Amino acid sequence: MNLLETLALLTFILGLLSLIIDAARLTIEVMDKISQKKNDDSKKD
């Protein structure tokens, strides 16, 4: 493998890693909002 192929592979792997991190962050954010909504609903009762 030459240098160009190695850099292309590294860029691809970093892109996938970035997508995975974004998906995890979004999931945590959604779970947090759902939790806050449940707490707000229980306070109204």
Full PDB file with SEQRES, HELIX, SHEET, SSBOND, CRYST1, ORIGX, SCALE, CONECT and MASTER records, all heavy atoms in Angstrom:
SEQRES   1 A   45  MET ASN LEU LEU GLU THR LEU ALA LEU LEU THR PHE ILE          
SEQRES   2 A   45  LEU GLY LEU LEU SER LEU ILE ILE ASP ALA ALA ARG LEU          
SEQRES   3 A   45  THR ILE GLU VAL MET ASP LYS ILE SER GLN LYS LYS ASN          
SEQRES   4 A   45  ASP ASP SER LYS LYS ASP                                      
HELIX    1 AA1 LEU A    3  LYS A   44  1                                  42    
CRYST1    1.000    1.000    1.000  90.00  90.00  90.00 P 1           1          
ORIGX1      1.000000  0.000000  0.000000        0.00000                         
ORIGX2      0.000000  1.000000  0.000000        0.00000                         
ORIGX3      0.000000  0.000000  1.000000        0.00000                         
SCALE1      1.000000  0.000000  0.000000        0.00000                         
SCALE2      0.000000  1.000000  0.000000        0.00000                         
SCALE3      0.000000  0.000000  1.000000        0.00000                         
ATOM      1  N   MET A   1       0.851  -1.188   0.000  1.00  0.00           N  
ATOM      2  CA  MET A   1       0.000   0.000   0.000  1.00  0.00           C  
ATOM      3  C   MET A   1       0.891   1.243   0.000  1.00  0.00           C  
ATOM      4  O   MET A   1       1.813   1.355   0.793  1.00  0.00           O  
ATOM      5  CB  MET A   1      -0.877   0.011   1.264  1.00  0.00           C  
ATOM      6  CG  MET A   1      -2.318  -0.201   0.935  1.00  0.00           C  
ATOM      7  SD  MET A   1      -3.444  -0.588   2.269  1.00  0.00           S  
ATOM      8  CE  MET A   1      -3.315   0.696   3.407  1.00  0.00           C  
ATOM      9  N   ASN A   2       0.585   2.148  -0.878  1.00  0.00           N  
ATOM     10  CA  ASN A   2       1.397   3.361  -0.896  1.00  0.00           C  
ATOM     11  C   ASN A   2       0.815   4.413   0.042  1.00  0.00           C  
ATOM     12  O   ASN A   2      -0.213   4.205   0.694  1.00  0.00           O  
ATOM     13  CB  ASN A   2       1.551   3.895  -2.334  1.00  0.00           C  
ATOM     14  CG  ASN A   2       0.219   4.287  -2.932  1.00  0.00           C  
ATOM     15  OD1 ASN A   2      -0.753   4.458  -2.201  1.00  0.00           O  
ATOM     16  ND2 ASN A   2       0.166   4.438  -4.240  1.00  0.00           N  
ATOM     17  N   LEU A   3       1.464   5.532   0.115  1.00  0.00           N  
ATOM     18  CA  LEU A   3       1.086   6.579   1.067  1.00  0.00           C  
ATOM     19  C   LEU A   3      -0.314   7.114   0.791  1.00  0.00           C  
ATOM     20  O   LEU A   3      -1.096   7.335   1.725  1.00  0.00           O  
ATOM     21  CB  LEU A   3       2.117   7.711   1.010  1.00  0.00           C  
ATOM     22  CG  LEU A   3       1.896   8.859   1.987  1.00  0.00           C  
ATOM     23  CD1 LEU A   3       1.960   8.347   3.421  1.00  0.00           C  
ATOM     24  CD2 LEU A   3       2.920   9.946   1.773  1.00  0.00           C  
ATOM     25  N   LEU A   4      -0.653   7.285  -0.480  1.00  0.00           N  
ATOM     26  CA  LEU A   4      -1.968   7.828  -0.823  1.00  0.00           C  
ATOM     27  C   LEU A   4      -3.090   6.897  -0.381  1.00  0.00           C  
ATOM     28  O   LEU A   4      -4.103   7.345   0.172  1.00  0.00           O  
ATOM     29  CB  LEU A   4      -2.040   8.088  -2.334  1.00  0.00           C  
ATOM     30  CG  LEU A   4      -3.277   8.823  -2.828  1.00  0.00           C  
ATOM     31  CD1 LEU A   4      -3.383  10.185  -2.144  1.00  0.00           C  
ATOM     32  CD2 LEU A   4      -3.227   8.979  -4.331  1.00  0.00           C  
ATOM     33  N   GLU A   5      -2.906   5.586  -0.596  1.00  0.00           N  
ATOM     34  CA  GLU A   5      -3.929   4.625  -0.170  1.00  0.00           C  
ATOM     35  C   GLU A   5      -4.054   4.598   1.350  1.00  0.00           C  
ATOM     36  O   GLU A   5      -5.151   4.483   1.884  1.00  0.00           O  
ATOM     37  CB  GLU A   5      -3.576   3.231  -0.691  1.00  0.00           C  
ATOM     38  CG  GLU A   5      -3.709   3.090  -2.193  1.00  0.00           C  
ATOM     39  CD  GLU A   5      -3.190   1.754  -2.683  1.00  0.00           C  
ATOM     40  OE1 GLU A   5      -2.382   1.123  -1.949  1.00  0.00           O  
ATOM     41  OE2 GLU A   5      -3.577   1.352  -3.780  1.00  0.00           O  
ATOM     42  N   THR A   6      -2.934   4.706   2.027  1.00  0.00           N  
ATOM     43  CA  THR A   6      -2.957   4.714   3.492  1.00  0.00           C  
ATOM     44  C   THR A   6      -3.698   5.944   4.018  1.00  0.00           C  
ATOM     45  O   THR A   6      -4.521   5.832   4.942  1.00  0.00           O  
ATOM     46  CB  THR A   6      -1.523   4.694   4.044  1.00  0.00           C  
ATOM     47  OG1 THR A   6      -0.827   3.580   3.486  1.00  0.00           O  
ATOM     48  CG2 THR A   6      -1.526   4.578   5.552  1.00  0.00           C  
ATOM     49  N   LEU A   7      -3.437   7.096   3.439  1.00  0.00           N  
ATOM     50  CA  LEU A   7      -4.122   8.318   3.871  1.00  0.00           C  
ATOM     51  C   LEU A   7      -5.615   8.262   3.557  1.00  0.00           C  
ATOM     52  O   LEU A   7      -6.438   8.721   4.353  1.00  0.00           O  
ATOM     53  CB  LEU A   7      -3.486   9.538   3.215  1.00  0.00           C  
ATOM     54  CG  LEU A   7      -2.091   9.905   3.736  1.00  0.00           C  
ATOM     55  CD1 LEU A   7      -1.527  11.066   2.926  1.00  0.00           C  
ATOM     56  CD2 LEU A   7      -2.129  10.245   5.201  1.00  0.00           C  
ATOM     57  N   ALA A   8      -5.976   7.684   2.403  1.00  0.00           N  
ATOM     58  CA  ALA A   8      -7.386   7.550   2.048  1.00  0.00           C  
ATOM     59  C   ALA A   8      -8.096   6.630   3.043  1.00  0.00           C  
ATOM     60  O   ALA A   8      -9.216   6.923   3.479  1.00  0.00           O  
ATOM     61  CB  ALA A   8      -7.526   7.017   0.625  1.00  0.00           C  
ATOM     62  N   LEU A   9      -7.450   5.526   3.405  1.00  0.00           N  
ATOM     63  CA  LEU A   9      -8.030   4.603   4.375  1.00  0.00           C  
ATOM     64  C   LEU A   9      -8.179   5.264   5.736  1.00  0.00           C  
ATOM     65  O   LEU A   9      -9.209   5.124   6.406  1.00  0.00           O  
ATOM     66  CB  LEU A   9      -7.161   3.345   4.483  1.00  0.00           C  
ATOM     67  CG  LEU A   9      -7.669   2.240   5.399  1.00  0.00           C  
ATOM     68  CD1 LEU A   9      -9.012   1.723   4.897  1.00  0.00           C  
ATOM     69  CD2 LEU A   9      -6.659   1.120   5.473  1.00  0.00           C  
ATOM     70  N   LEU A  10      -7.179   6.008   6.154  1.00  0.00           N  
ATOM     71  CA  LEU A  10      -7.238   6.706   7.435  1.00  0.00           C  
ATOM     72  C   LEU A  10      -8.361   7.742   7.444  1.00  0.00           C  
ATOM     73  O   LEU A  10      -9.104   7.857   8.426  1.00  0.00           O  
ATOM     74  CB  LEU A  10      -5.898   7.380   7.709  1.00  0.00           C  
ATOM     75  CG  LEU A  10      -5.753   8.087   9.044  1.00  0.00           C  
ATOM     76  CD1 LEU A  10      -5.911   7.104  10.186  1.00  0.00           C  
ATOM     77  CD2 LEU A  10      -4.407   8.785   9.126  1.00  0.00           C  
ATOM     78  N   THR A  11      -8.515   8.465   6.343  1.00  0.00           N  
ATOM     79  CA  THR A  11      -9.598   9.448   6.236  1.00  0.00           C  
ATOM     80  C   THR A  11     -10.958   8.768   6.318  1.00  0.00           C  
ATOM     81  O   THR A  11     -11.873   9.255   6.991  1.00  0.00           O  
ATOM     82  CB  THR A  11      -9.475  10.219   4.912  1.00  0.00           C  
ATOM     83  OG1 THR A  11      -8.190  10.820   4.853  1.00  0.00           O  
ATOM     84  CG2 THR A  11     -10.540  11.288   4.786  1.00  0.00           C  
ATOM     85  N   PHE A  12     -11.094   7.636   5.647  1.00  0.00           N  
ATOM     86  CA  PHE A  12     -12.348   6.883   5.677  1.00  0.00           C  
ATOM     87  C   PHE A  12     -12.672   6.409   7.095  1.00  0.00           C  
ATOM     88  O   PHE A  12     -13.799   6.560   7.575  1.00  0.00           O  
ATOM     89  CB  PHE A  12     -12.239   5.692   4.724  1.00  0.00           C  
ATOM     90  CG  PHE A  12     -13.450   4.815   4.709  1.00  0.00           C  
ATOM     91  CD1 PHE A  12     -14.629   5.245   4.126  1.00  0.00           C  
ATOM     92  CD2 PHE A  12     -13.415   3.561   5.287  1.00  0.00           C  
ATOM     93  CE1 PHE A  12     -15.756   4.439   4.111  1.00  0.00           C  
ATOM     94  CE2 PHE A  12     -14.524   2.749   5.286  1.00  0.00           C  
ATOM     95  CZ  PHE A  12     -15.702   3.189   4.696  1.00  0.00           C  
ATOM     96  N   ILE A  13     -11.668   5.864   7.779  1.00  0.00           N  
ATOM     97  CA  ILE A  13     -11.882   5.375   9.150  1.00  0.00           C  
ATOM     98  C   ILE A  13     -12.251   6.520  10.087  1.00  0.00           C  
ATOM     99  O   ILE A  13     -13.152   6.390  10.920  1.00  0.00           O  
ATOM    100  CB  ILE A  13     -10.630   4.621   9.646  1.00  0.00           C  
ATOM    101  CG1 ILE A  13     -10.480   3.315   8.875  1.00  0.00           C  
ATOM    102  CG2 ILE A  13     -10.703   4.354  11.135  1.00  0.00           C  
ATOM    103  CD1 ILE A  13      -9.180   2.599   9.120  1.00  0.00           C  
ATOM    104  N   LEU A  14     -11.584   7.657   9.943  1.00  0.00           N  
ATOM    105  CA  LEU A  14     -11.907   8.812  10.793  1.00  0.00           C  
ATOM    106  C   LEU A  14     -13.323   9.332  10.504  1.00  0.00           C  
ATOM    107  O   LEU A  14     -14.022   9.762  11.410  1.00  0.00           O  
ATOM    108  CB  LEU A  14     -10.880   9.920  10.594  1.00  0.00           C  
ATOM    109  CG  LEU A  14      -9.503   9.634  11.193  1.00  0.00           C  
ATOM    110  CD1 LEU A  14      -8.528  10.752  10.832  1.00  0.00           C  
ATOM    111  CD2 LEU A  14      -9.585   9.472  12.692  1.00  0.00           C  
ATOM    112  N   GLY A  15     -13.736   9.289   9.247  1.00  0.00           N  
ATOM    113  CA  GLY A  15     -15.102   9.697   8.899  1.00  0.00           C  
ATOM    114  C   GLY A  15     -16.132   8.793   9.547  1.00  0.00           C  
ATOM    115  O   GLY A  15     -17.139   9.265  10.093  1.00  0.00           O  
ATOM    116  N   LEU A  16     -15.899   7.486   9.493  1.00  0.00           N  
ATOM    117  CA  LEU A  16     -16.826   6.549  10.139  1.00  0.00           C  
ATOM    118  C   LEU A  16     -16.869   6.759  11.645  1.00  0.00           C  
ATOM    119  O   LEU A  16     -17.934   6.731  12.258  1.00  0.00           O  
ATOM    120  CB  LEU A  16     -16.406   5.106   9.840  1.00  0.00           C  
ATOM    121  CG  LEU A  16     -16.740   4.571   8.458  1.00  0.00           C  
ATOM    122  CD1 LEU A  16     -16.215   3.147   8.317  1.00  0.00           C  
ATOM    123  CD2 LEU A  16     -18.226   4.605   8.197  1.00  0.00           C  
ATOM    124  N   LEU A  17     -15.707   6.968  12.235  1.00  0.00           N  
ATOM    125  CA  LEU A  17     -15.643   7.213  13.672  1.00  0.00           C  
ATOM    126  C   LEU A  17     -16.414   8.477  14.043  1.00  0.00           C  
ATOM    127  O   LEU A  17     -17.143   8.509  15.042  1.00  0.00           O  
ATOM    128  CB  LEU A  17     -14.187   7.325  14.110  1.00  0.00           C  
ATOM    129  CG  LEU A  17     -13.920   7.400  15.607  1.00  0.00           C  
ATOM    130  CD1 LEU A  17     -14.450   6.158  16.303  1.00  0.00           C  
ATOM    131  CD2 LEU A  17     -12.439   7.557  15.853  1.00  0.00           C  
ATOM    132  N   SER A  18     -16.299   9.497  13.226  1.00  0.00           N  
ATOM    133  CA  SER A  18     -17.021  10.742  13.468  1.00  0.00           C  
ATOM    134  C   SER A  18     -18.536  10.519  13.407  1.00  0.00           C  
ATOM    135  O   SER A  18     -19.284  11.042  14.235  1.00  0.00           O  
ATOM    136  CB  SER A  18     -16.588  11.781  12.437  1.00  0.00           C  
ATOM    137  OG  SER A  18     -17.376  12.927  12.528  1.00  0.00           O  
ATOM    138  N   LEU A  19     -18.986   9.736  12.425  1.00  0.00           N  
ATOM    139  CA  LEU A  19     -20.420   9.439  12.321  1.00  0.00           C  
ATOM    140  C   LEU A  19     -20.919   8.658  13.534  1.00  0.00           C  
ATOM    141  O   LEU A  19     -22.003   8.928  14.052  1.00  0.00           O  
ATOM    142  CB  LEU A  19     -20.697   8.634  11.050  1.00  0.00           C  
ATOM    143  CG  LEU A  19     -20.642   9.419   9.747  1.00  0.00           C  
ATOM    144  CD1 LEU A  19     -20.800   8.468   8.564  1.00  0.00           C  
ATOM    145  CD2 LEU A  19     -21.725  10.475   9.711  1.00  0.00           C  
ATOM    146  N   ILE A  20     -20.130   7.711  14.000  1.00  0.00           N  
ATOM    147  CA  ILE A  20     -20.526   6.916  15.164  1.00  0.00           C  
ATOM    148  C   ILE A  20     -20.635   7.803  16.403  1.00  0.00           C  
ATOM    149  O   ILE A  20     -21.587   7.701  17.186  1.00  0.00           O  
ATOM    150  CB  ILE A  20     -19.525   5.761  15.390  1.00  0.00           C  
ATOM    151  CG1 ILE A  20     -19.663   4.735  14.272  1.00  0.00           C  
ATOM    152  CG2 ILE A  20     -19.740   5.103  16.744  1.00  0.00           C  
ATOM    153  CD1 ILE A  20     -18.568   3.695  14.251  1.00  0.00           C  
ATOM    154  N   ILE A  21     -19.672   8.698  16.574  1.00  0.00           N  
ATOM    155  CA  ILE A  21     -19.700   9.601  17.734  1.00  0.00           C  
ATOM    156  C   ILE A  21     -20.905  10.536  17.662  1.00  0.00           C  
ATOM    157  O   ILE A  21     -21.582  10.766  18.670  1.00  0.00           O  
ATOM    158  CB  ILE A  21     -18.377  10.386  17.822  1.00  0.00           C  
ATOM    159  CG1 ILE A  21     -17.246   9.432  18.207  1.00  0.00           C  
ATOM    160  CG2 ILE A  21     -18.485  11.532  18.813  1.00  0.00           C  
ATOM    161  CD1 ILE A  21     -15.869  10.041  18.127  1.00  0.00           C  
ATOM    162  N   ASP A  22     -21.211  11.049  16.470  1.00  0.00           N  
ATOM    163  CA  ASP A  22     -22.380  11.922  16.313  1.00  0.00           C  
ATOM    164  C   ASP A  22     -23.671  11.172  16.641  1.00  0.00           C  
ATOM    165  O   ASP A  22     -24.568  11.724  17.285  1.00  0.00           O  
ATOM    166  CB  ASP A  22     -22.451  12.474  14.887  1.00  0.00           C  
ATOM    167  CG  ASP A  22     -21.487  13.615  14.674  1.00  0.00           C  
ATOM    168  OD1 ASP A  22     -20.973  14.162  15.664  1.00  0.00           O  
ATOM    169  OD2 ASP A  22     -21.243  13.964  13.493  1.00  0.00           O  
ATOM    170  N   ALA A  23     -23.778   9.936  16.184  1.00  0.00           N  
ATOM    171  CA  ALA A  23     -24.975   9.141  16.459  1.00  0.00           C  
ATOM    172  C   ALA A  23     -25.120   8.891  17.953  1.00  0.00           C  
ATOM    173  O   ALA A  23     -26.226   8.996  18.504  1.00  0.00           O  
ATOM    174  CB  ALA A  23     -24.923   7.824  15.697  1.00  0.00           C  
ATOM    175  N   ALA A  24     -24.034   8.582  18.634  1.00  0.00           N  
ATOM    176  CA  ALA A  24     -24.096   8.347  20.077  1.00  0.00           C  
ATOM    177  C   ALA A  24     -24.477   9.623  20.819  1.00  0.00           C  
ATOM    178  O   ALA A  24     -25.294   9.596  21.747  1.00  0.00           O  
ATOM    179  CB  ALA A  24     -22.747   7.832  20.567  1.00  0.00           C  
ATOM    180  N   ARG A  25     -23.910  10.757  20.394  1.00  0.00           N  
ATOM    181  CA  ARG A  25     -24.215  12.039  21.055  1.00  0.00           C  
ATOM    182  C   ARG A  25     -25.689  12.401  20.863  1.00  0.00           C  
ATOM    183  O   ARG A  25     -26.362  12.850  21.795  1.00  0.00           O  
ATOM    184  CB  ARG A  25     -23.318  13.132  20.473  1.00  0.00           C  
ATOM    185  CG  ARG A  25     -23.386  14.443  21.198  1.00  0.00           C  
ATOM    186  CD  ARG A  25     -22.389  15.409  20.626  1.00  0.00           C  
ATOM    187  NE  ARG A  25     -22.421  15.408  19.169  1.00  0.00           N  
ATOM    188  CZ  ARG A  25     -22.915  16.415  18.446  1.00  0.00           C  
ATOM    189  NH1 ARG A  25     -23.378  17.477  19.035  1.00  0.00           N  
ATOM    190  NH2 ARG A  25     -22.926  16.338  17.138  1.00  0.00           N  
ATOM    191  N   LEU A  26     -26.203  12.172  19.650  1.00  0.00           N  
ATOM    192  CA  LEU A  26     -27.607  12.457  19.378  1.00  0.00           C  
ATOM    193  C   LEU A  26     -28.515  11.562  20.207  1.00  0.00           C  
ATOM    194  O   LEU A  26     -29.528  12.019  20.747  1.00  0.00           O  
ATOM    195  CB  LEU A  26     -27.892  12.280  17.888  1.00  0.00           C  
ATOM    196  CG  LEU A  26     -29.313  12.570  17.425  1.00  0.00           C  
ATOM    197  CD1 LEU A  26     -29.663  14.039  17.677  1.00  0.00           C  
ATOM    198  CD2 LEU A  26     -29.475  12.233  15.959  1.00  0.00           C  
ATOM    199  N   THR A  27     -28.151  10.285  20.325  1.00  0.00           N  
ATOM    200  CA  THR A  27     -28.949   9.354  21.129  1.00  0.00           C  
ATOM    201  C   THR A  27     -28.999   9.798  22.588  1.00  0.00           C  
ATOM    202  O   THR A  27     -30.064   9.795  23.213  1.00  0.00           O  
ATOM    203  CB  THR A  27     -28.353   7.939  21.031  1.00  0.00           C  
ATOM    204  OG1 THR A  27     -28.310   7.552  19.660  1.00  0.00           O  
ATOM    205  CG2 THR A  27     -29.177   6.949  21.820  1.00  0.00           C  
ATOM    206  N   ILE A  28     -27.864  10.184  23.128  1.00  0.00           N  
ATOM    207  CA  ILE A  28     -27.814  10.651  24.523  1.00  0.00           C  
ATOM    208  C   ILE A  28     -28.647  11.916  24.686  1.00  0.00           C  
ATOM    209  O   ILE A  28     -29.378  12.072  25.678  1.00  0.00           O  
ATOM    210  CB  ILE A  28     -26.352  10.876  24.950  1.00  0.00           C  
ATOM    211  CG1 ILE A  28     -25.636   9.533  25.035  1.00  0.00           C  
ATOM    212  CG2 ILE A  28     -26.278  11.611  26.272  1.00  0.00           C  
ATOM    213  CD1 ILE A  28     -24.142   9.649  25.210  1.00  0.00           C  
ATOM    214  N   GLU A  29     -28.574  12.814  23.716  1.00  0.00           N  
ATOM    215  CA  GLU A  29     -29.344  14.062  23.789  1.00  0.00           C  
ATOM    216  C   GLU A  29     -30.844  13.782  23.774  1.00  0.00           C  
ATOM    217  O   GLU A  29     -31.602  14.361  24.552  1.00  0.00           O  
ATOM    218  CB  GLU A  29     -28.951  14.946  22.604  1.00  0.00           C  
ATOM    219  CG  GLU A  29     -29.474  16.353  22.677  1.00  0.00           C  
ATOM    220  CD  GLU A  29     -28.958  17.199  21.532  1.00  0.00           C  
ATOM    221  OE1 GLU A  29     -27.758  17.119  21.224  1.00  0.00           O  
ATOM    222  OE2 GLU A  29     -29.774  17.929  20.941  1.00  0.00           O  
ATOM    223  N   VAL A  30     -31.280  12.869  22.909  1.00  0.00           N  
ATOM    224  CA  VAL A  30     -32.702  12.523  22.833  1.00  0.00           C  
ATOM    225  C   VAL A  30     -33.160  11.862  24.126  1.00  0.00           C  
ATOM    226  O   VAL A  30     -34.233  12.187  24.652  1.00  0.00           O  
ATOM    227  CB  VAL A  30     -32.956  11.604  21.614  1.00  0.00           C  
ATOM    228  CG1 VAL A  30     -34.337  10.981  21.685  1.00  0.00           C  
ATOM    229  CG2 VAL A  30     -32.806  12.397  20.327  1.00  0.00           C  
ATOM    230  N   MET A  31     -32.344  10.944  24.665  1.00  0.00           N  
ATOM    231  CA  MET A  31     -32.715  10.296  25.925  1.00  0.00           C  
ATOM    232  C   MET A  31     -32.821  11.316  27.049  1.00  0.00           C  
ATOM    233  O   MET A  31     -33.710  11.226  27.899  1.00  0.00           O  
ATOM    234  CB  MET A  31     -31.683   9.225  26.280  1.00  0.00           C  
ATOM    235  CG  MET A  31     -31.759   7.995  25.407  1.00  0.00           C  
ATOM    236  SD  MET A  31     -30.419   6.827  25.641  1.00  0.00           S  
ATOM    237  CE  MET A  31     -30.355   6.642  27.392  1.00  0.00           C  
ATOM    238  N   ASP A  32     -31.941  12.305  27.065  1.00  0.00           N  
ATOM    239  CA  ASP A  32     -31.975  13.344  28.086  1.00  0.00           C  
ATOM    240  C   ASP A  32     -33.255  14.172  27.965  1.00  0.00           C  
ATOM    241  O   ASP A  32     -33.903  14.469  28.966  1.00  0.00           O  
ATOM    242  CB  ASP A  32     -30.738  14.236  27.956  1.00  0.00           C  
ATOM    243  CG  ASP A  32     -30.632  15.225  29.091  1.00  0.00           C  
ATOM    244  OD1 ASP A  32     -30.883  14.835  30.246  1.00  0.00           O  
ATOM    245  OD2 ASP A  32     -30.295  16.394  28.817  1.00  0.00           O  
ATOM    246  N   LYS A  33     -33.645  14.529  26.741  1.00  0.00           N  
ATOM    247  CA  LYS A  33     -34.867  15.316  26.552  1.00  0.00           C  
ATOM    248  C   LYS A  33     -36.105  14.518  26.962  1.00  0.00           C  
ATOM    249  O   LYS A  33     -37.027  15.061  27.563  1.00  0.00           O  
ATOM    250  CB  LYS A  33     -34.977  15.772  25.095  1.00  0.00           C  
ATOM    251  CG  LYS A  33     -34.002  16.866  24.748  1.00  0.00           C  
ATOM    252  CD  LYS A  33     -34.412  17.576  23.480  1.00  0.00           C  
ATOM    253  CE  LYS A  33     -33.384  18.581  23.055  1.00  0.00           C  
ATOM    254  NZ  LYS A  33     -33.327  19.763  23.891  1.00  0.00           N  
ATOM    255  N   ILE A  34     -36.121  13.223  26.651  1.00  0.00           N  
ATOM    256  CA  ILE A  34     -37.250  12.381  27.053  1.00  0.00           C  
ATOM    257  C   ILE A  34     -37.327  12.305  28.576  1.00  0.00           C  
ATOM    258  O   ILE A  34     -38.407  12.391  29.164  1.00  0.00           O  
ATOM    259  CB  ILE A  34     -37.121  10.969  26.429  1.00  0.00           C  
ATOM    260  CG1 ILE A  34     -37.365  11.045  24.923  1.00  0.00           C  
ATOM    261  CG2 ILE A  34     -38.100  10.001  27.070  1.00  0.00           C  
ATOM    262  CD1 ILE A  34     -37.084   9.757  24.192  1.00  0.00           C  
ATOM    263  N   SER A  35     -36.177  12.174  29.219  1.00  0.00           N  
ATOM    264  CA  SER A  35     -36.140  12.117  30.676  1.00  0.00           C  
ATOM    265  C   SER A  35     -36.643  13.424  31.287  1.00  0.00           C  
ATOM    266  O   SER A  35     -37.416  13.409  32.251  1.00  0.00           O  
ATOM    267  CB  SER A  35     -34.713  11.832  31.138  1.00  0.00           C  
ATOM    268  OG  SER A  35     -34.622  11.874  32.524  1.00  0.00           O  
ATOM    269  N   GLN A  36     -36.226  14.541  30.724  1.00  0.00           N  
ATOM    270  CA  GLN A  36     -36.695  15.838  31.223  1.00  0.00           C  
ATOM    271  C   GLN A  36     -38.199  15.987  31.035  1.00  0.00           C  
ATOM    272  O   GLN A  36     -38.892  16.493  31.913  1.00  0.00           O  
ATOM    273  CB  GLN A  36     -35.971  16.974  30.501  1.00  0.00           C  
ATOM    274  CG  GLN A  36     -34.542  17.157  30.938  1.00  0.00           C  
ATOM    275  CD  GLN A  36     -33.839  18.254  30.159  1.00  0.00           C  
ATOM    276  OE1 GLN A  36     -34.435  18.870  29.271  1.00  0.00           O  
ATOM    277  NE2 GLN A  36     -32.586  18.493  30.476  1.00  0.00           N  
ATOM    278  N   LYS A  37     -38.726  15.503  29.896  1.00  0.00           N  
ATOM    279  CA  LYS A  37     -40.156  15.599  29.641  1.00  0.00           C  
ATOM    280  C   LYS A  37     -40.938  14.756  30.649  1.00  0.00           C  
ATOM    281  O   LYS A  37     -41.971  15.181  31.156  1.00  0.00           O  
ATOM    282  CB  LYS A  37     -40.475  15.152  28.215  1.00  0.00           C  
ATOM    283  CG  LYS A  37     -41.912  15.386  27.808  1.00  0.00           C  
ATOM    284  CD  LYS A  37     -42.111  15.033  26.355  1.00  0.00           C  
ATOM    285  CE  LYS A  37     -43.490  15.295  25.820  1.00  0.00           C  
ATOM    286  NZ  LYS A  37     -44.587  15.343  26.737  1.00  0.00           N  
ATOM    287  N   LYS A  38     -40.438  13.559  30.948  1.00  0.00           N  
ATOM    288  CA  LYS A  38     -41.111  12.713  31.941  1.00  0.00           C  
ATOM    289  C   LYS A  38     -41.089  13.371  33.304  1.00  0.00           C  
ATOM    290  O   LYS A  38     -42.077  13.325  34.041  1.00  0.00           O  
ATOM    291  CB  LYS A  38     -40.445  11.343  32.001  1.00  0.00           C  
ATOM    292  CG  LYS A  38     -40.805  10.452  30.848  1.00  0.00           C  
ATOM    293  CD  LYS A  38     -40.203   9.074  31.016  1.00  0.00           C  
ATOM    294  CE  LYS A  38     -40.596   8.179  29.863  1.00  0.00           C  
ATOM    295  NZ  LYS A  38     -39.989   6.850  29.985  1.00  0.00           N  
ATOM    296  N   ASN A  39     -39.975  14.001  33.665  1.00  0.00           N  
ATOM    297  CA  ASN A  39     -39.902  14.686  34.966  1.00  0.00           C  
ATOM    298  C   ASN A  39     -40.865  15.869  35.009  1.00  0.00           C  
ATOM    299  O   ASN A  39     -41.508  16.112  36.022  1.00  0.00           O  
ATOM    300  CB  ASN A  39     -38.471  15.159  35.227  1.00  0.00           C  
ATOM    301  CG  ASN A  39     -37.529  14.035  35.596  1.00  0.00           C  
ATOM    302  OD1 ASN A  39     -37.982  12.980  36.010  1.00  0.00           O  
ATOM    303  ND2 ASN A  39     -36.251  14.276  35.438  1.00  0.00           N  
ATOM    304  N   ASP A  40     -40.958  16.613  33.904  1.00  0.00           N  
ATOM    305  CA  ASP A  40     -41.884  17.745  33.864  1.00  0.00           C  
ATOM    306  C   ASP A  40     -43.323  17.271  33.953  1.00  0.00           C  
ATOM    307  O   ASP A  40     -44.147  17.886  34.631  1.00  0.00           O  
ATOM    308  CB  ASP A  40     -41.694  18.545  32.564  1.00  0.00           C  
ATOM    309  CG  ASP A  40     -40.373  19.299  32.545  1.00  0.00           C  
ATOM    310  OD1 ASP A  40     -39.742  19.425  33.628  1.00  0.00           O  
ATOM    311  OD2 ASP A  40     -39.973  19.758  31.468  1.00  0.00           O  
ATOM    312  N   ASP A  41     -43.658  16.164  33.283  1.00  0.00           N  
ATOM    313  CA  ASP A  41     -45.011  15.628  33.329  1.00  0.00           C  
ATOM    314  C   ASP A  41     -45.365  15.157  34.742  1.00  0.00           C  
ATOM    315  O   ASP A  41     -46.481  15.352  35.212  1.00  0.00           O  
ATOM    316  CB  ASP A  41     -45.175  14.473  32.345  1.00  0.00           C  
ATOM    317  CG  ASP A  41     -45.187  14.934  30.903  1.00  0.00           C  
ATOM    318  OD1 ASP A  41     -45.336  16.162  30.674  1.00  0.00           O  
ATOM    319  OD2 ASP A  41     -45.038  14.097  29.991  1.00  0.00           O  
ATOM    320  N   SER A  42     -44.424  14.561  35.445  1.00  0.00           N  
ATOM    321  CA  SER A  42     -44.723  14.065  36.784  1.00  0.00           C  
ATOM    322  C   SER A  42     -44.847  15.237  37.767  1.00  0.00           C  
ATOM    323  O   SER A  42     -45.572  15.128  38.755  1.00  0.00           O  
ATOM    324  CB  SER A  42     -43.639  13.089  37.247  1.00  0.00           C  
ATOM    325  OG  SER A  42     -42.397  13.745  37.385  1.00  0.00           O  
ATOM    326  N   LYS A  43     -44.178  16.337  37.516  1.00  0.00           N  
ATOM    327  CA  LYS A  43     -44.296  17.511  38.396  1.00  0.00           C  
ATOM    328  C   LYS A  43     -45.639  18.196  38.223  1.00  0.00           C  
ATOM    329  O   LYS A  43     -46.161  18.807  39.147  1.00  0.00           O  
ATOM    330  CB  LYS A  43     -43.177  18.505  38.118  1.00  0.00           C  
ATOM    331  CG  LYS A  43     -41.828  18.050  38.638  1.00  0.00           C  
ATOM    332  CD  LYS A  43     -40.759  19.054  38.323  1.00  0.00           C  
ATOM    333  CE  LYS A  43     -39.390  18.572  38.794  1.00  0.00           C  
ATOM    334  NZ  LYS A  43     -38.325  19.509  38.428  1.00  0.00           N  
ATOM    335  N   LYS A  44     -46.232  18.079  37.019  1.00  0.00           N  
ATOM    336  CA  LYS A  44     -47.530  18.721  36.769  1.00  0.00           C  
ATOM    337  C   LYS A  44     -48.651  18.036  37.549  1.00  0.00           C  
ATOM    338  O   LYS A  44     -49.635  18.656  37.904  1.00  0.00           O  
ATOM    339  CB  LYS A  44     -47.860  18.690  35.272  1.00  0.00           C  
ATOM    340  CG  LYS A  44     -47.021  19.644  34.466  1.00  0.00           C  
ATOM    341  CD  LYS A  44     -47.364  19.564  32.980  1.00  0.00           C  
ATOM    342  CE  LYS A  44     -46.473  20.458  32.154  1.00  0.00           C  
ATOM    343  NZ  LYS A  44     -46.737  20.303  30.712  1.00  0.00           N  
ATOM    344  N   ASP A  45     -48.507  16.718  37.772  1.00  0.00           N  
ATOM    345  CA  ASP A  45     -49.574  15.963  38.449  1.00  0.00           C  
ATOM    346  C   ASP A  45     -49.700  16.268  39.889  1.00  0.00           C  
ATOM    347  O   ASP A  45     -49.178  16.873  40.623  1.00  0.00           O  
ATOM    348  CB  ASP A  45     -49.330  14.462  38.280  1.00  0.00           C  
ATOM    349  CG  ASP A  45     -49.516  14.040  36.836  1.00  0.00           C  
ATOM    350  OD1 ASP A  45     -50.150  14.800  36.093  1.00  0.00           O  
ATOM    351  OD2 ASP A  45     -49.021  12.957  36.478  1.00  0.00           O  
TER     352      ASP A  45                                                      
MASTER        0    0    0    1    0    0    0    6  351    1    0    4          
END                                                                             
